[in-house]
Amino acid sequence: MKQPQWDKYEAAFLLEYCLKVENNELSRKEAITTVSEHLRERAKDRGFEIDEVFRNENGISMQMSAMRNCYLEKNKGLTIFKLFKEVVALYKTNRNIFEKIIQEESSKVNKTIYQEFLLWLKTEKPNDTKEVIEYLSMLSMFAIKRKQLHKPIADITDADEIEHLQSIMNKPETLGIHSKKMSAKIDKALKMYLHFLHVYVL
């Protein structure tokens, strides 16, 4: 099966996680796993049939190296897609448009109560919105992969289930999460969503 070309959102998402590695927010392995799982799930949600090679961890690892070279303006080594160069240039020259690419895609996949939560976040915690969306999505991917969840957090409106996730996060390594920074940010995001469910839904 021929691998489809990357789209702008995929490239932006890859750059975002490449920079998390550069800033020591995540290990390279954690970033690769997150990007691979997210892009594979996104493709399935959009109705595409994917095989075991599509955006798998080996491929993401290679493309993350290419994206890093592109961001650091290293011209030697891996072939760099024209799209990667365009997305890096956008990130460096117009951060607002870059962020909009990420935000608009996030809005498409969220549902009813979770969408209300996002609207509440944008009003009450505007500076935290992007990070909360990111880390709840990241937790979803890790938890589903480890069979601790059977659906994304965006589909969960039961506060008890969110509290159960919080208890699992007491030992984040069981989900394959080894970064203390990531664990702390996931915990913060979960607390915000749980607060919303208790105050505005229950």
Backbone as numpy.savetxt, mean C-alpha at the origin, in Angstrom:
# Nx Ny Nz CAx CAy CAz Cx Cy Cz
2.47 -16.25 -20.79 1.62 -15.05 -20.79 2.50 -13.80 -20.79
2.30 -12.93 -21.77 3.07 -11.70 -21.85 2.65 -10.75 -20.73
3.64 -10.21 -20.03 3.32 -9.32 -18.93 2.84 -7.96 -19.44
1.70 -7.48 -18.92 1.18 -6.19 -19.38 2.11 -5.05 -18.95
2.06 -3.97 -19.71 2.86 -2.80 -19.37 2.39 -2.20 -18.05
3.32 -1.58 -17.36 2.98 -0.91 -16.10 2.14 0.33 -16.41
1.21 0.64 -15.50 0.47 1.89 -15.65 1.00 2.92 -14.64
0.48 4.13 -14.74 1.02 5.24 -13.93 0.86 4.99 -12.43
-0.30 4.43 -12.05 -0.52 4.16 -10.63 0.49 3.14 -10.10
0.70 2.06 -10.86 1.65 1.04 -10.43 3.04 1.62 -10.23
3.46 2.46 -11.17 4.79 3.08 -11.08 4.88 4.01 -9.87
3.82 4.77 -9.63 3.80 5.69 -8.49 3.84 4.91 -7.17
3.09 3.81 -7.12 3.06 2.99 -5.91 4.43 2.37 -5.66
5.08 1.89 -6.73 6.41 1.31 -6.61 7.40 2.37 -6.11
7.35 3.57 -6.67 8.26 4.63 -6.23 8.03 4.96 -4.76
6.78 5.02 -4.36 6.46 5.34 -2.97 7.13 4.34 -2.01
7.07 3.06 -2.36 7.65 2.04 -1.48 9.17 1.95 -1.63
9.67 2.29 -2.79 11.11 2.39 -2.98 11.68 3.45 -2.03
10.96 4.57 -1.90 11.40 5.65 -1.03 11.26 5.29 0.45
10.28 4.45 0.77 10.16 3.99 2.15 11.39 3.18 2.55
11.91 2.40 1.61 13.13 1.64 1.87 14.32 2.59 2.03
14.41 3.56 1.14 15.50 4.53 1.20 15.48 5.32 2.51
14.29 5.58 3.03 14.15 6.35 4.27 14.14 5.47 5.53
14.43 4.17 5.33 14.50 3.21 6.44 13.17 3.04 7.18
12.05 3.27 6.48 10.74 3.03 7.08 10.35 1.57 6.99
10.85 0.88 5.95 10.57 -0.53 5.73 11.83 -1.22 5.26
11.91 -2.52 5.51 12.99 -3.29 4.90 12.66 -3.47 3.42
13.66 -3.76 2.63 13.42 -3.96 1.20 12.48 -5.15 0.98
12.66 -6.20 1.76 11.82 -7.38 1.62 10.35 -7.05 1.92
10.11 -6.29 2.98 8.74 -5.91 3.34 8.11 -5.07 2.23
8.89 -4.15 1.69 8.36 -3.29 0.63 8.03 -4.10 -0.62
8.91 -5.01 -1.00 8.68 -5.84 -2.19 7.42 -6.69 -2.02
7.28 -7.32 -0.85 6.09 -8.14 -0.58 4.82 -7.31 -0.66
4.84 -6.14 -0.04 3.66 -5.26 -0.03 3.28 -4.83 -1.44
4.26 -4.39 -2.21 3.97 -3.93 -3.58 3.44 -5.08 -4.43
4.07 -6.23 -4.34 3.64 -7.39 -5.13 2.21 -7.79 -4.79
1.93 -7.95 -3.50 0.58 -8.37 -3.08 -0.47 -7.34 -3.51
-0.14 -6.07 -3.33 -1.12 -5.03 -3.65 -1.42 -4.97 -5.15
-0.37 -5.00 -5.95 -0.58 -4.89 -7.40 -1.27 -6.14 -7.97
-1.00 -7.30 -7.39 -1.69 -8.51 -7.84 -3.18 -8.46 -7.47
-3.47 -8.04 -6.24 -4.87 -7.93 -5.81 -5.60 -6.87 -6.63
-4.92 -5.77 -6.89 -5.54 -4.70 -7.69 -5.93 -5.22 -9.07
-5.04 -5.97 -9.69 -5.33 -6.50 -11.02 -6.54 -7.43 -10.98
-6.62 -8.29 -9.95 -7.75 -9.21 -9.84 -9.05 -8.45 -9.61
-8.99 -7.39 -8.77 -10.18 -6.58 -8.51 -10.68 -5.89 -9.77
-9.76 -5.64 -10.70 -10.12 -4.97 -11.95 -10.55 -5.97 -13.03
-10.61 -7.27 -12.66 -11.12 -8.28 -13.56 -10.08 -8.93 -14.47
-8.79 -8.69 -14.20 -7.75 -9.28 -15.03 -7.41 -10.69 -14.55
-7.14 -11.56 -15.49 -6.64 -12.89 -15.15 -5.13 -12.78 -15.04
-4.58 -13.23 -13.91 -3.14 -13.11 -13.72 -2.54 -14.50 -13.46
-1.27 -14.64 -13.79 -0.59 -15.91 -13.53 0.40 -15.71 -12.38
1.19 -16.74 -12.09 2.10 -16.67 -10.94 3.25 -15.70 -11.16
3.45 -15.29 -12.42 4.56 -14.37 -12.74 4.15 -12.91 -12.61
2.86 -12.63 -12.80 2.40 -11.24 -12.82 2.77 -10.52 -11.54
3.57 -9.46 -11.67 3.98 -8.61 -10.55 4.39 -9.43 -9.32
5.07 -10.56 -9.58 5.50 -11.37 -8.43 6.72 -10.74 -7.77
7.15 -11.30 -6.65 8.20 -10.66 -5.86 9.53 -10.56 -6.60
9.84 -11.56 -7.42 11.08 -11.49 -8.19 11.05 -10.31 -9.17
9.92 -10.17 -9.84 9.78 -9.07 -10.80 9.78 -7.71 -10.11
9.08 -7.63 -8.98 9.03 -6.36 -8.24 10.42 -5.99 -7.72
11.18 -7.00 -7.27 12.54 -6.75 -6.79 13.39 -6.10 -7.89
13.29 -6.64 -9.10 14.06 -6.10 -10.21 13.61 -4.69 -10.56
12.29 -4.49 -10.61 11.78 -3.17 -10.98 12.02 -2.14 -9.88
12.06 -2.58 -8.63 12.38 -1.65 -7.54 13.82 -1.17 -7.67
14.72 -2.07 -8.08 16.11 -1.68 -8.31 16.19 -0.67 -9.45
15.41 -0.92 -10.51 15.39 0.00 -11.65 14.83 1.36 -11.23
13.76 1.34 -10.42 13.16 2.59 -9.95 14.13 3.36 -9.06
14.87 2.63 -8.24 15.85 3.29 -7.36 16.93 3.97 -8.20
17.42 3.26 -9.20 18.43 3.85 -10.10 17.88 5.10 -10.78
16.61 5.02 -11.18 15.98 6.16 -11.84 15.89 7.35 -10.89
15.44 7.10 -9.66 15.29 8.18 -8.67 16.64 8.81 -8.33
17.68 7.96 -8.21 19.02 8.45 -7.86 19.82 8.90 -9.08
19.16 8.82 -10.25 19.76 9.26 -11.51 21.03 8.47 -11.84
20.96 7.17 -11.60 22.04 6.27 -11.99 21.66 5.65 -13.33
22.41 5.91 -14.34 22.05 5.48 -15.69 22.57 4.09 -16.07
23.49 3.57 -15.28 24.05 2.26 -15.61 23.23 1.14 -14.98
23.25 -0.02 -15.60 22.59 -1.19 -15.01 21.28 -1.52 -15.70
20.22 -1.70 -14.91 18.94 -2.17 -15.43 18.29 -1.17 -16.38
17.55 -1.71 -17.34 16.77 -0.86 -18.24 15.64 -0.19 -17.45
15.48 1.09 -17.67 14.46 1.84 -16.93 13.33 2.24 -17.89
12.10 1.88 -17.54 10.96 2.24 -18.37 10.83 3.77 -18.48
10.36 4.22 -19.63 10.09 5.64 -19.81 9.08 6.13 -18.77
8.08 5.28 -18.47 7.07 5.64 -17.47 7.70 5.91 -16.12
8.68 5.10 -15.73 9.34 5.30 -14.44 10.00 6.69 -14.39
10.64 7.06 -15.50 11.29 8.37 -15.56 10.27 9.49 -15.43
9.11 9.29 -16.06 8.05 10.31 -16.01 7.50 10.45 -14.59
7.31 9.31 -13.92 6.75 9.33 -12.56 7.75 9.93 -11.58
9.01 9.60 -11.72 10.05 10.19 -10.85 10.11 11.70 -11.07
10.06 12.13 -12.32 10.08 13.56 -12.62 8.87 14.26 -12.01
7.71 13.60 -12.07 6.49 14.15 -11.46 6.65 14.28 -9.96
7.20 13.24 -9.33 7.40 13.26 -7.87 8.31 14.42 -7.48
9.34 14.67 -8.27 10.33 15.69 -7.93 9.86 17.12 -8.25
8.95 17.24 -9.21 8.55 18.58 -9.65 7.13 18.98 -9.26
6.26 18.00 -9.07 4.87 18.33 -8.73 4.31 17.26 -7.80
4.65 17.36 -6.54 4.27 16.33 -5.56 2.75 16.21 -5.42
2.03 17.32 -5.57 0.58 17.27 -5.41 -0.08 16.36 -6.45
0.37 16.45 -7.69 -0.20 15.60 -8.74 0.19 14.14 -8.49
1.42 13.93 -8.05 1.86 12.57 -7.73 0.97 11.97 -6.64
0.72 12.74 -5.58 -0.12 12.25 -4.48 -1.54 11.99 -4.96
-2.01 12.80 -5.90 -3.37 12.64 -6.41 -3.54 11.30 -7.13
-2.49 10.87 -7.82 -2.53 9.57 -8.52 -2.79 8.45 -7.50
-2.09 8.50 -6.37 -2.24 7.50 -5.32 -3.62 7.60 -4.67
-4.02 8.83 -4.33 -5.27 9.04 -3.60 -6.49 8.64 -4.43
-6.50 9.01 -5.70 -7.66 8.71 -6.54 -7.87 7.21 -6.69
-6.78 6.47 -6.79 -6.89 5.01 -6.91 -7.43 4.42 -5.62
-6.98 4.94 -4.47 -7.46 4.44 -3.17 -8.96 4.64 -3.06
-9.46 5.78 -3.53 -10.88 6.07 -3.42 -11.74 5.11 -4.22
-11.22 4.60 -5.32 -12.01 3.71 -6.19 -12.33 2.39 -5.53
-11.45 1.91 -4.62 -11.64 0.57 -4.10 -12.32 0.53 -2.73
-12.57 1.68 -2.14 -13.17 1.70 -0.82 -14.69 1.63 -0.90
-15.32 1.13 0.16 -16.75 0.86 0.11 -17.48 1.57 1.26
-18.74 1.80 1.09 -19.70 2.40 1.99 -19.15 2.97 3.30
-19.19 2.17 4.39 -18.79 2.69 5.70 -17.32 3.09 5.69
-16.50 2.31 5.00 -15.08 2.66 4.95 -14.90 3.98 4.20
-15.71 4.19 3.17 -15.64 5.46 2.44 -16.03 6.61 3.37
-17.01 6.38 4.22 -17.41 7.40 5.19 -16.26 7.67 6.17
-15.57 6.61 6.53 -14.40 6.74 7.41 -13.34 7.63 6.74
-13.12 7.43 5.44 -12.13 8.23 4.73 -12.55 9.70 4.67
-13.83 9.94 4.47 -14.31 11.31 4.46 -14.15 11.95 5.84
-14.42 11.16 6.87 -14.23 11.64 8.25 -12.76 11.97 8.51
-11.89 11.07 8.04 -10.45 11.29 8.20 -10.01 12.60 7.55
-10.48 12.81 6.31 -10.06 14.01 5.58 -10.51 15.29 6.28
-11.63 15.18 7.02 -12.14 16.35 7.75 -11.46 16.50 9.10
-11.38 15.40 9.85 -10.90 15.45 11.23 -9.39 15.30 11.36
-8.78 14.50 10.49 -7.34 14.21 10.59 -6.69 14.34 9.20
-6.80 15.49 8.58 -6.31 15.62 7.19 -4.83 15.28 7.01
-4.03 15.56 8.02 -2.59 15.28 7.90 -2.26 13.80 8.00
-3.23 13.02 8.53 -2.98 11.59 8.73 -3.64 10.71 7.66
-4.50 11.30 6.84 -5.33 10.51 5.92 -4.52 9.57 5.05
-3.55 10.09 4.35 -2.77 9.29 3.40 -2.08 8.12 4.12
-1.47 8.41 5.26 -0.73 7.38 5.98 -1.66 6.30 6.53
-2.82 6.71 7.04 -3.78 5.74 7.58 -4.26 4.79 6.48
-4.61 5.34 5.31 -5.04 4.51 4.19 -3.94 3.52 3.82
-2.72 4.03 3.72 -1.58 3.20 3.34 -1.38 2.02 4.28
-1.37 2.32 5.59 -1.02 1.28 6.54 -2.17 0.30 6.81
-3.40 0.74 6.67 -4.52 -0.21 6.77 -4.50 -1.15 5.56
-4.21 -0.59 4.39 -4.11 -1.42 3.19 -2.96 -2.42 3.32
-1.85 -1.96 3.85 -0.69 -2.82 4.03 -1.02 -3.96 5.00
-1.69 -3.62 6.11 -2.07 -4.65 7.08 -3.01 -5.66 6.45
-3.96 -5.19 5.65 -4.88 -6.10 4.94 -4.11 -7.14 4.15
-3.12 -6.68 3.40 -2.37 -7.59 2.54 -1.61 -8.63 3.35
-0.94 -8.18 4.40 -0.19 -9.12 5.23 -1.13 -10.11 5.93
-2.25 -9.61 6.47 -3.17 -10.46 7.22 -3.87 -11.47 6.31
-4.24 -11.06 5.11 -4.88 -11.99 4.17 -3.88 -13.06 3.74
-2.66 -12.64 3.48 -1.63 -13.60 3.06 -1.38 -14.65 4.14
-1.41 -14.22 5.42 -1.19 -15.15 6.54 -2.48 -15.78 7.04
-3.57 -15.57 6.28 -4.88 -16.18 6.58 -5.46 -15.74 7.92
-5.11 -14.53 8.35 -5.70 -13.96 9.55 -6.94 -13.13 9.20
-7.06 -12.79 7.92 -8.24 -12.11 7.41 -8.66 -12.81 6.12
-9.96 -12.76 5.83 -10.46 -13.36 4.60 -11.01 -12.30 3.65
-10.94 -11.04 4.07 -11.38 -9.93 3.21 -10.62 -8.68 3.65
-10.54 -7.68 2.78 -9.81 -6.46 3.13 -10.44 -5.72 4.30
-9.63 -4.96 5.00 -10.14 -4.16 6.12 -11.23 -3.20 5.64
-11.14 -2.74 4.38 -12.15 -1.84 3.84 -13.54 -2.46 3.83
-13.62 -3.79 3.91 -14.91 -4.47 3.93 -15.36 -4.85 5.35
-14.56 -4.50 6.35 -14.88 -4.89 7.73 -15.50 -3.71 8.47
-16.69 -3.90 9.00 -17.35 -2.84 9.77 -17.65 -3.28 11.19
-17.21 -4.48 11.55 -17.42 -5.02 12.89 -16.23 -4.64 13.78
-16.52 -3.85 14.81 -15.45 -3.39 15.71 -14.72 -4.55 16.37
-15.44 -5.65 16.64 -14.79 -6.80 17.28 -13.69 -7.38 16.39
-13.93 -7.39 15.08 -12.92 -7.91 14.16 -11.69 -7.00 14.14
-11.91 -5.70 14.23 -10.78 -4.76 14.25 -10.01 -4.91 15.56
-10.74 -5.13 16.66 -10.07 -5.35 17.95 -9.25 -6.64 17.92
-9.77 -7.65 17.21 -9.02 -8.90 17.05 -7.72 -8.66 16.30
-7.79 -7.83 15.28 -6.58 -7.48 14.53 -5.58 -6.77 15.43
-6.08 -5.91 16.30 -5.19 -5.21 17.23 -4.46 -6.21 18.13
-5.17 -7.24 18.57 -4.54 -8.25 19.43 -3.47 -9.02 18.66
-3.73 -9.29 17.39 -2.73 -9.97 16.55 -1.49 -9.10 16.41
-1.70 -7.79 16.32 -0.58 -6.88 16.14 0.31 -6.77 17.38
-0.11 -7.40 18.48 0.79 -7.48 19.65 2.01 -8.32 19.32
1.85 -9.22 18.34 2.98 -10.02 17.84 3.02 -9.88 16.32
3.43 -8.71 15.83 3.36 -8.43 14.39 4.17 -9.39 13.53
5.17 -10.04 14.14 5.98 -10.96 13.34 5.16 -12.14 12.83
4.04 -12.44 13.50 3.17 -13.53 13.03 2.55 -13.20 11.67
2.51 -11.91 11.34 1.99 -11.48 10.05 3.12 -11.22 9.05
4.33 -11.45 9.49 5.47 -11.18 8.61 5.94 -9.74 8.67
5.51 -9.02 9.71 5.89 -7.61 9.88 7.00 -7.53 10.94
8.14 -7.05 10.54 9.28 -7.00 11.47 9.76 -5.58 11.75
9.20 -4.63 11.08 9.60 -3.23 11.28 8.80 -2.61 12.43
9.49 -2.08 13.44 8.80 -1.45 14.57 8.07 -0.18 14.14
8.66 0.55 13.17 8.00 1.76 12.67 6.69 1.40 11.99
6.73 0.35 11.17 5.51 -0.07 10.47 4.46 -0.52 11.48
4.86 -1.29 12.47 3.91 -1.79 13.48 3.24 -0.63 14.21
4.04 0.38 14.57 3.50 1.53 15.31 2.49 2.30 14.45
2.80 2.44 13.16 1.90 3.19 12.29 0.63 2.41 11.98
0.75 1.09 11.86 -0.44 0.25 11.67 -1.33 0.34 12.91
-0.72 0.28 14.09 -1.47 0.36 15.34 -2.24 1.69 15.43
-1.57 2.77 15.05 -2.21 4.09 15.06 -3.40 4.12 14.11
-3.21 3.55 12.91 -4.28 3.54 11.91 -5.48 2.71 12.39
-5.20 1.56 12.99 -6.27 0.70 13.51 -7.06 1.42 14.59
-6.37 2.12 15.46 -7.04 2.85 16.55 -7.98 3.92 15.98
-7.55 4.58 14.93 -8.41 5.60 14.31 -9.66 4.97 13.72
-9.49 3.85 13.02 -10.65 3.20 12.40 -11.59 2.66 13.48
-11.02 2.08 14.53 -11.83 1.56 15.62 -12.60 2.69 16.31
-11.95 3.81 16.52 -12.62 4.97 17.12 -13.81 5.39 16.26
-13.59 5.44 14.94 -14.67 5.82 14.04 -15.84 4.85 14.14
-15.54 3.55 14.15 -16.61 2.54 14.24 -17.40 2.67 15.53
-16.71 2.89 16.64 -17.38 3.00 17.94 -18.26 4.26 18.03
-17.73 5.36 17.55 -18.41 6.64 17.73 -19.46 6.92 16.66
-19.18 6.53 15.43 -20.05 6.94 14.33 -20.89 5.83 13.72
-20.56 4.57 14.03 -21.28 3.47 13.40 -22.09 2.69 14.42
-21.46 2.33 15.56 -22.15 1.46 16.52 -23.25 2.22 17.26
